[in-house]
Amino acid sequence: MEEIFGSVKVKRGLAQMLKGGVIMDVTSVEQAKIAEEAGAVAVMALEKIPADIRAQGGVARMADPALVKAIMNAVSIPVMAKVRIGHFVEAQVLEAIGIDFIDESEVLTPADETHHIDKWKFKVPFVCGARNLGEALRRIAEGASMIRTKGEPGTGNIVEAVRHMRMVMDEIRKIQNMSEEELYVEAKELGAPIELVKEVKELGRLPVVNFAAGGIATPADAALMMQLGADGVFVGSGIFKSSNPRKRAEAIVAATTYFDDPKIIAKVSEELGEEMRGIDIRKLTEDELMQVRSE
Ligand SMILES: O=C(CO)[C@H](O)[C@H](O)COP(=O)(O)O
C-alpha cells in the first residue's frame, strides 16, 4: 500500500473522483457545512473568498492551519486549501496536517515569480490554474494532478473562464489534427514537454481532469462551462456573495449535474435571490488581474 500511496495514478485518480462535481470555496466551518449539505464534492478552505481578497488588497497567504483543521473535522467530503505560487513550505504545512488536495493558486499573492512548486516531491495531489494548453502542460510536467482554467476570480464575471476553456479545447483540437512530426515545433511553441503533447494527441484531452474556475456565479454559468468541456467547476464568490448561499449552492450543483438539460437549469434558476454584483473585466488594470500571475 505504501508503494502506491502518493503515486501518479492515485493522485490523478483522486481528482477523477471529483468529476462532474462542484468544489466550493469556504472561509468557515458554517460555510463548509452549507457546501457539503448542498452537494459539493469538495471544499476549498481559505481565509477570504476571492472577491474579498480583491476588495481588501494586501498580501493573501495560506489560511490559518487551525481553520483548515476545523473545516476538515466538520465535513466528510475532501478538503482542499490554497498555497501561494512557489511557496513550497506552505504546501509542506498543509501536507503535514493531512489536507486532501493543495491548490497552488494565483488567487493568493505569488511567493515566487519564476518557479512553481515541484509537486512531484509531495504525496498529496495538487491542482493548478491555466489559461491555455501550454500553461496546463507545464503545471502537469511539474506534477499537478488536476488543472482548473483560471478565469478571473472574484469578479462574478464568466467571460474569462469561457475564454480560457475555449482556448484549451481549441488547442487540443489543433493538436489532434497535427501529424507526429508537427508536434515537435508545437511543443516548443507551447513551452511544454513533447511527451505530454503526444499524450494529449493520443487522448484527445488533458491527461488529468480539467475543471473551470473564476467568475462562475449562476447555475447557467456552471452549465455553460460544463457544456464547453469542463470536467467540473470551482465556485467561490458567486455563492457566498449572493443573498441566499444555500439555495444558490444547491442550484449550482444541480445545474452542474444536469448541465445539458435546460428545463432543470431553468427550474433551479428560479428565485435564487440577489446575485453577486460582479465586475466588468475591462475596468481592471493589468495589476489587478489574478490570471496573469506566473504562467
Ligand atoms: O481559485 C479558485 C479555484 O481554486 C477559486 O476557487 C475560484 O477561482 C473562485 O473564483 P470565484 O470566487 O470567482 O468563484
Ligand as a Chemical Component Dictionary entry (heavy atoms), coordinates in Angstrom:
data_LIG
# 
_chem_comp.id                   LIG 
_chem_comp.type                 NON-POLYMER 
_chem_comp.pdbx_formal_charge   0 
_chem_comp.three_letter_code    LIG 
# 
loop_
_chem_comp_atom.comp_id 
_chem_comp_atom.atom_id 
_chem_comp_atom.alt_atom_id 
_chem_comp_atom.type_symbol 
_chem_comp_atom.charge 
_chem_comp_atom.model_Cartn_x 
_chem_comp_atom.model_Cartn_y 
_chem_comp_atom.model_Cartn_z 
_chem_comp_atom.pdbx_ordinal 
LIG O1 O1 O 0 -9.009  29.647 -7.164 1  
LIG C1 C1 C 0 -10.031 29.023 -7.176 2  
LIG C2 C2 C 0 -10.065 27.654 -7.578 3  
LIG O2 O2 O 0 -9.049  27.043 -6.957 4  
LIG C3 C3 C 0 -11.266 29.606 -6.733 5  
LIG O3 O3 O 0 -12.000 28.666 -6.072 6  
LIG C4 C4 C 0 -12.046 30.130 -7.850 7  
LIG O4 O4 O 0 -11.241 30.652 -8.827 8  
LIG C5 C5 C 0 -13.035 31.026 -7.261 9  
LIG O5 O5 O 0 -13.310 32.092 -8.068 10 
LIG P1 P1 P 0 -14.675 32.835 -7.849 11 
LIG O6 O6 O 0 -14.597 33.443 -6.474 12 
LIG O7 O7 O 0 -14.692 33.846 -8.939 13 
LIG O8 O8 O 0 -15.729 31.785 -7.969 14 
# 
loop_
_chem_comp_bond.comp_id 
_chem_comp_bond.atom_id_1 
_chem_comp_bond.atom_id_2 
_chem_comp_bond.value_order 
_chem_comp_bond.pdbx_ordinal 
LIG O1 C1 DOUB 1  
LIG C1 C2 SING 2  
LIG C1 C3 SING 3  
LIG C2 O2 SING 4  
LIG C3 O3 SING 5  
LIG C3 C4 SING 6  
LIG C4 O4 SING 7  
LIG C4 C5 SING 8  
LIG C5 O5 SING 9  
LIG O5 P1 SING 10 
LIG P1 O6 DOUB 11 
LIG P1 O7 SING 12 
LIG P1 O8 SING 13 
# 
